[in-house]
């Protein structure tokens, strides 16, 4: 997610700016999961963004009612109005009462395709589709329709659009000043496969239909692919493509491959895949990650995992810092004396007149919140949809179950307790950041206590799911709401109390404790300083 479109280039270091690419999504098809869940994840990463959880109620609406469209990142300014529909569904975060879930990552793409006159941004599209749709396919069509009717004002976006049966990836970009609408392609992820996207357009060639569906106004290969009617013809008109239709690549036309853009984004996808298939196979794509595009210029769009993924597997994916890979962030001098996988400084630097970049992992300190959405067709929607959520980044939090059936947001996740620049111990963002920022500088020494605490909490939350799922079918709709709110609020309270205890433990246990540096850092000190610190006679 980006904060302001003109802040896409954010990190400044000695006069060199590199893109501040944020957000990561992982998608797991229902036959690729151990329990038949569809999983979809979202690390919402932006410097200076404090995360919280939102909701919007279900309800009927009067004819002629309008919705004021506000720009989330521009102080809530009203950009225009959209016609309301007769009935809207309840939404918690980015999951609605039917378990439909929509997440995103921004890929930017061609700057000239931003239309400042459009009314809708990507967040508006997501929320409107969630309020109006019951399935992923409906939501894809609705987002395309809304952009055509009201205009889209932001840059290129990849959406994860998932329900309890299907998972889709949608690459989407506007048409530039004075043009409403967007060009887009959506592909269904095979049920037995997984994929990911991380701020880089991922769809290249795609299955193409022979005839336009005039009723829907799109081309569709049923159950496989949908795309806007002019996605290829518009690229021709703009001079982005001049080959045969069957060879058309969305990525190459609308998000041309550049080294820095790719290098800070695609390794996150590569690392997810590497967790779930032969590492040697994934390492064959290292030339691509290193900019050798003549050898390789893409990753697989999806892979079939070597075994079904559990919820814990997906959570682990979101906590990745490339550990154990050629890109391991704990394994070089920049990790410091305690092998920290975090780089709180800019993503690029200059040395000897040359530009260098820093790795950008999945789990990064700039996250406002992280969520693993679990969607299950085998259970009632109220309990089948679980929004495993917390504020701050996934390595430094315990995911808490927030059920699709709740109508109220727990206090610790509400915006008023998680304001930017105002520390509040009752806010999950600030409490989690307090703990995280104690751990980051001395990672190898302190992280064990954090990992133990989050593991303890998540194991407890998972253990109680069976009991919750048994009780729900016997309850009335209103009883279900009350019960699931009680469970969710209790889990959030348990997390907050445990994290306060953890903060107190860390300051007492490690107070002024020098600890021991990792040996590679001692060796690096000696290499740099020679005999300056050598004990005489050694």
LOGU-347263 format. One record per atom (N, C-alpha, C): x, y, z. Coordinates in steps of 0.2 Angstrom, whole numbers, plus 5000, padded with zeros to 4 digits. Layout:
BEGIN
XYZ...
This chain:
BEGIN
500449945000500050005000500450065000500250114997500650174996500350235000500750285003500350335006500150395002500550414998500350464993500750444987500450454981500750434975501350464973501450534976502050564974502650544980502450504984502950474989503150404987502950384981503150314979503950314980504350364978505050364979505150404986505250364991505250384998505950385001506350335000506950335004507550375001507750425005508250465003508950445006509450445002510150425005510650455001510950505003511550545000511350564993510650584992510450614986510150554981510150494983509950444979509250414982508750414978508150384980507950324977507750274981507550204978506750194980506450164976505650154977505550124984505050144987504850124994504250074993504450014990503949964989503649934995503049924996502749905002502149855000502049815005501549765005501649695002501449645005501549575002500949535003500749494997500149454998500349384996500149335000500249264998499549234997499449194992498749164991498849084990498349044994498448974994497748944992497748904987497048874984496848824989496148804989495848764994496148694994496348674988496648604988497448604989497648664990498448664992498448675000497948685003497948695011497748625014498048615020497948555024497248545026496848595027496148585029495648615025495748625018495248645014495148725014495548755018495448825018495748865012495448915010495748965005496149015010496749025009497149075013497349135008497349195011497649255008497849295013498449325012498849365017498949435015499149475020499249545018499649575024500249595022500649635026500549705023500249755027500149825025500749865027501149885023501849915025501849985022501950035026502050105024502450135030502950175029503350205034502850265037502850265043502350315046501650305047501450235045500750215045500650175051500150195056499950155061499350115059499350055060498850015058498250005063497649995061497049975065496549935061496049915064495549875061494849915060494549915054493949955052493449905051492849935051492249895049491649935046491249905042490649945040490049895040489449925043488849885044488549865038488149805038487649795033487049835034486649845028486049885029485749895022485149915022484749935016484850005015484750025009484850095007484250125003484150185003483550215000483750224993483250224988483450244981483750314981484250324976484550384975485050404980485150364985485650374990486350374987486850424989487450424987488050414992488650394990489150374995489650434993489950464998490450514998491150474997491550484992492150444992492750484994492950465000493550495003494250465002494750505001495350485000495750465006495850405008496050385014496750415016497250425011497850455012497950525012497350565010497450635009496950665014496950645021496550675026495850665025495550615021494850605021494550655016494850685011494550735007494050695002493550725001492950704997493150714990493250654986493450664979492850664974492250634977491650634973491150584976490650564972490050534975489950474970489750414973489550354970488850334971488450304967487750284968487750224973487350224978487350174983486850114980487050054982486649994980486049984985485549944983484949934988485249904995485749864995485949825001486649815001486949825007487649815007487849765013488349735012488549675017489049705022489049675028489449685033490249675032490649715033491349705032491849715038492249675039492749685045493449685041493849735042494449745038494349745031494549685028494449675020494149605019493749585024493349525023492649545025492149515020491449525022491149465025490449475026490149425030490049355026490149365019490149305015490849265014491349295018492049275018492449295012492149335008492449365002493049415005493649405002494249445005494549474999494749545000495149574994495749604998496349594995496949624998497349654991497849684993498249724987498949734988499349744983500049774983500049814977500449874978500449924973501049914968501049904962501549894957501749964954501350014954501550074951501450074943501950044939501850044932501950104929501650114923501850174919501450234922501850284924501650344927501150384923501150384917500750424913500050394913499950334916499250304916498850324922499150364927498750394932498350444930497650444932497150494930496950534936497250594937497050634943496350654944495950644938495250664938494850614941495050544941494650494944494450504951493850474952493550474959493850424964493950364961494050304965494850284966495050264972495750234973495650164974496150134975496150054976495750034982495850074987495550054994494750064993494550124989493850134988493550074984493950044979493749994975493649934979494149914983494049854988493449864992493349914996492849925001492149914997492049954992491449954988491249884986491749844983491649774981491449734987491849734992491649694998490949715001490749775000490049795003489549764998489649754992489149734987489149664984489749624985489849564982489849504987489649444984489749384988490249334986490549344980491049304977491649344974492149304973492749334970492649354963492249314959492149334952491649394952491149404956490749464956491149524958491649514963492049574965492449594959492749554955493249574950492849614945492249594943491849624938491649694941491449694947491249754950491749814951492349794952492949834952493049864946493049824940493149844934492549894932491949874933491349924932491449984935491549984942491650054945492150094942492750074941493250114938493050144931492650104927492450124921491850184922491450174927490950224928491250294931491650284936491850344940492550364939492950324936493650344935494150314941494750304939495250274944495850324944496050344950496550394950497250374953497350314954497950294957498350254952498950224954499350194949499250114949499650074946499550004945499449964951499049924952498849884958498749804956499049764960498849694960498349674966497749654964497349634969497249554970497249534977497049464978496349464980495949424976495249424977495049354978494849334984494749264986494049264990493749204989493149184993493349114996492749084998492849015002492948964997492948974990492948924985493548934981493648994979494149014974494649074976495249074972495749124973495949154967495949224966496049254960496649304961497049324956497449374956497249424950497249484951497049534946497549594946497849604940498249664938497849714935497949774937497449834936497849894936497749934930498050004930497550044926497550114927497150164924497350174917497050224914497150244907497450314906497550344911497850414911497350474911497650534911497250594912496650594907496050614909495450624905495150554903495350494905495050434903494850394909494250384909493950344914494150274913494050224918494150154917494850134919494950074918495550034919495649984914496249964913496349894909496649844914496449784914496549734919496549664916496849624920496749544919496749514925496249464926496249424932496249354930496649314934496749244933496649204939496249154938496149104944496749064946496949064952497449024954497248954955497548904952497248834952497248814960496748774961496548754968497148724971497548684968498048644971498748684971498748754970499348794969499348854974499948884975500048944979500348994974500249054976500549114973500749164978501049214975501149274979501249334975501149394977501349454974501649504979502049554976502449594981502649664978502149704975502249764972502649764965502449704962502749704955502149664951502049684945501549654941501749584939501349534940501549464940501249434934500749454931500349424925500649444919500949394915501149404908500649384903500849334899500349304895499749274899499149264896498649234899498149204894497749154897497249124892496749174889496649174883496249224879495549194876495049224877494349204874494349224867493949194863493849204856493349264855492849264860492249314859492149364865492049424864491849464869491149454872491149444879490549434882490149504883489749524878489449584878489049604884488749554887488349574893488749594899489349564900489849584905490349634903490349644896490849694893491549674894491749604895492349584896492449524891493149504891493249434888493349384894493149324893493149274899493249204896493749174899493849104899493549074905492949044905492549034911492948994916492949024923493348994928494048994928494349024923495049024922495349094921495049144917495349204916494749254914494849314916494449374914494849434913494649474908495049534906494649584903494849644904494449704901494549694893494049724890493949714883494549754879494849804882495349844878496049834881496149784885496849774888497349774883497249734877497749734872497749794867497149814865497049864860497249934863497149944870497450004873498150004873498449944874499249944874499449964867499149934862499349954855499250034854498650054856498550124855499150174858499350154864499850194868500550174865500650124861501250114858501650064863501350034867501649984872501749914869501449904864501449834861501249834854501549794850501349784843501449714840501449664844501449594842500749564842500749504840500149464840499749464847499149454847498749454853498949394857499049344855499249284859499849284863500349334861500949344864500949404869500349434870500349494874500449474881500849524884501049514891500849574895500449574900500149624904500749664907501149624910501749654914502249694909502349664904502849694899502549754896501949764895501649814892501549874897501249854903501049904908501549914914502049874915502449884920503149854918503449894913504149864910504649844916504949794914505449764919506049814920506149834926506749874928507049834934507749844935508149804940507849824947507949884949507849904956507049884958506649904953505949884955505849804956506149764952506049694952506449674959507049694960507449664965507249674972506849734973506549744980505849704981505649674975504949644975504949574974505149554969505149484967505449434971506049454975506349404979505849384985505349424987504849404992504449344989504249344983503849294980504249234979504949244977505349184976505449154983505549184989505649154995505049114997504449144996503849104998503849034994503949044988503948974984504548934986505048964988505648914990505448884997505048905001504848875007504448805005504148804999503648754998503748714992504348714989504548674984505348664984505648624979506348614979506748674979507148694985507548754985507948764979508248704976508748704971508348734964507748714964507348734958507248804958507048834964506948904965507648944964508148914966508848944966509048954958508748914954508848924947508648994944508149024948507949094946508349144949508849134952509349184955509549234950509749204944509949254939509449314937508849294937508249344937508349394942508349374949508449414954509049464954509549434951510149474951510249514944509649524941509649564935509949534928510049474928510249444922509649424918509249474915508649464912508749424905509349424902509449384896509449304898509549284904509549214906508849194908508549244912507849224915507549294916506849304915506549364916505849364919505749304923505149304927505149244931504749244937504649184941504049154939503949084941503249054939502649094942502149094939501549134941501249104948501349034948501148994954501548934954501548894959501848834960501348784964501448724962501148664966501548654972501348664978501748654984501948574985502548564988502748494989502248464995501948494999501448475003500948525005500348505007499848555009500048605014499848665014500048715019499548715025499848725031499348735036499348815038498948835042498848905044499548925047499848885051500548905054501048915048501048875043501448875037501448945034500748965033500649035030500849095034500749085041501049135045501749145045502049085045502849085044503049115038502749105032502849135026502949215027502449245031502349315032502949345036503249295040503849315044504549315042504549305035505149285032505649345031506249335032506849375031507349345026507149295022507649265018508149215022507949195028508349155032508549095028509149075029509449015026509449015018509349065015509449075008510049115006510249114999510749164997510649234999510049255000509849325002509749335010509949295014509849295021510149365024509649395027509849465030510149465036510249405039510549395046511349375045511549375039512149335037512749385035512649445035513149495033513249545038513849585037513949635042513449685044513049705039512549755040511949725044511949665046511549635051511749655058512349685059512549705066512749655070512949675076513249615081512749565083512149585083511649535085511249505079511549505073511149465067510449495066510349555066509649575065509449575058508849555056508649555049508349615047508349665052508049735050508549785048508349825044508749885041508349945042508349975048507950035049508150095045508750095041508850155037508650145030508750195026508550195019508750125015508350115010508450055006508950055001509350115001509850114996510450164999511050154997511550194999512050204994512550254995513050264990513750254993514150214990514850204993515350204987515850254987516350254982516050274975515550314976515150344970514650294966514650234969514150184966513550174971512950164967512350154971512250074973512050064979511950004982511249994984510949934985510249934988510349884994509749884998509749845004509149795002509149735005508649685004507949715007507449695004506749705006506449645007506349615013506049555015505249565016504949505016504249505018504049535024504449525029504249545036504749605037504449665038504849725038504549775043504949815047504749855052504249905051504149925044503749975043502949955042502849895044502149865043501649905048501049925045500549945050500149895053500049845049499649785051499849725047499649665049499749605046499149565047498949525042498349485042498449415038498149365041498049305037497349285037497049295031496349275030496249205029495749175033495649105032494849095030494749065024494049055022493948985021493348965024493148895024492448875022492348845016491648825014491348775018491748735022491448685026491048705033491148775034490848805040490348855039489948875043489548935042489948995041489749045037490149105036490449135042489949145047490149185053490849155056490949095056491549065059492049035054491749025048492248995043492749045041492549115041492949165039493349195046493949185046494349205051494949255049494949315052495349365050495949365055496449325054496949325059497449385058497349435063497549505063497949525069498449575067498649615073499049675070499149725074499449785071500249775072500649805068501349795067501549745063502149725062502449675057502349605060502349555056502149485058502649455062503349465061503849435066503749455073503449515074503449545081502749545084502349505081501649505084501449435084500849425088500449355088499849375084499649335079499049345076498449325080497949365080497349355084496749335080496349285081495749275077495249325078495049355072494449405072493949365067493349345070492949305066492449355062492349325056491949365051491249385054490949345059490349365061490249415066490849455068490749505073490549565070490249605075489949675072490349735076490649715081491049775084491849755084492249815084492949805084493249805091493649765093493949765100494349835101494349865107494649925108495349935106495749885107496449885106496549895098496149875094496149875087495849935084495549975088495150035085495650095084495450135079495850195077496050235082495650255087495750305092496350285097496450215097497050195101497650185097497650195091498250185087498350245082498350305085498450365081499250375080499350405074500050415072500350465077500850455080501250505084500950515091500550465093500250475100500250405103500750395107500850325111500250315115500050255115499450235119499550155120499650145127499750075129499150035128498550065127497950025125497850005118498250035114498250025107498749965105498549915101498949855099499549885095499449935091500049955087500549975091500450025096500950045100501249995105500849955107501149905112501549855108501349835102501749785099502449825096502349885094502949925092503449935098503149945104503649955110504049895111503749835111504149775111504549765106504349775099504749755094505349805094505349865095505849915095506349895101506149865106506649835111507049775108506749735104507049675102507549685096507249735091507649745085508449755085508649795090509349815090509749755093509449705097509849655100509449585098509349575091508849525089509049455091509649435090509849365092509849355100509949405104509849395111509149395114508749445111508049455114507449415110507549405104507049375100506749315102507149275106506849205108506249215113506349265117505749275121505149305118505249345112504649365108504349305105504749265101504549205098504149155102504449145108504049105113503349135115503349195116502649225118502149225112502349235106501949235101501749165099502149115100501949045099501549015104501649035110501149025116500449045114500349105112499749135111499349105105499749095100499449075094499248995094499648965098499448895100498748885104498748935108498148935112497548955108497549005104497049025100496848975095497348935092497148885087496848825091497048805097496748755101495948765102495748825103495048845105494648845099494948845093494548845087494048785086494248735088493848675088493148675092493248705098492648715102492248765099492548825097492148875094491748855088492048815084491648785078491148735079491148705085490648655087490048695090490148745093489648785096489148825091489448855086489148895082488548865079488548805076487948785072487248785076487348775083486748765087486448835090486848895088486648955090486148995085485749035087485349085083485849135080485649165074486049215071486349275076485849295080486049345085486549315091486349255093486849225098487549215095487549195088488249185085488649255085488349305084488649375084488949385091488549375096488749385103489249345105489249275104489749225106490349245102490349255096491049265092491349335094490949385096491249445099491549425105491249385110491549375116492249335115492249285110492849255109493349295106493249335102493649385098493949435104493549465107493749515112494149485118494049425119494449385124495149375122495149355115495849335112496249405112495949455110496349515110496549545117496149535122496349555128496849505131496849445129497349395131498049415128498049435122498649455118498949515121498449565123498749635125499049625132498749585136499049565143499749535142499749485138500349445137500949485134500749535130501249575127501449635132501049655136501249695142501749665146501649605148502049565152502749555149502749545142503349535138503749595138503449655137503849715138504149725144503849705150504149715156504649665157504549605155505049555155505749575152505649595146506249615142506649675145506349725148506649775151507049755157506749705161507049685167507549635166507449585161507849535160508549555156508449605152509049625148509249695150509049725155509249795157509949805158510249845153510949855153511349795152511149745150511449685149511849685142512549685142512949695136512849635131512749575134512649515130513349495126513249455121513849435117513649445110514149475106514049485099514149415096513849415090513949355086514749355083515049295083515749285081515949325074515449315069515649355063515749425064515349455068515449525069516149545073516349505078516949515081517549505075517449455071517949445066517949515061517349535059517349595055517649655059517549665065517949715069518649715068518949655069519649645069519949655062519549635057519749645050519749725049519349765051519349835050519849875054519949855061520349885065521049865066521149805064521849775064521949755072522549785074522849765081522649825086522149865084521949925089521749895095521349845096521049815102521449755104521949735101522349675103522649675110522549625114522849625120523649615119524049655122524749645121525049575123525449545119525749475121525349425118524849435114524449385111524749365104
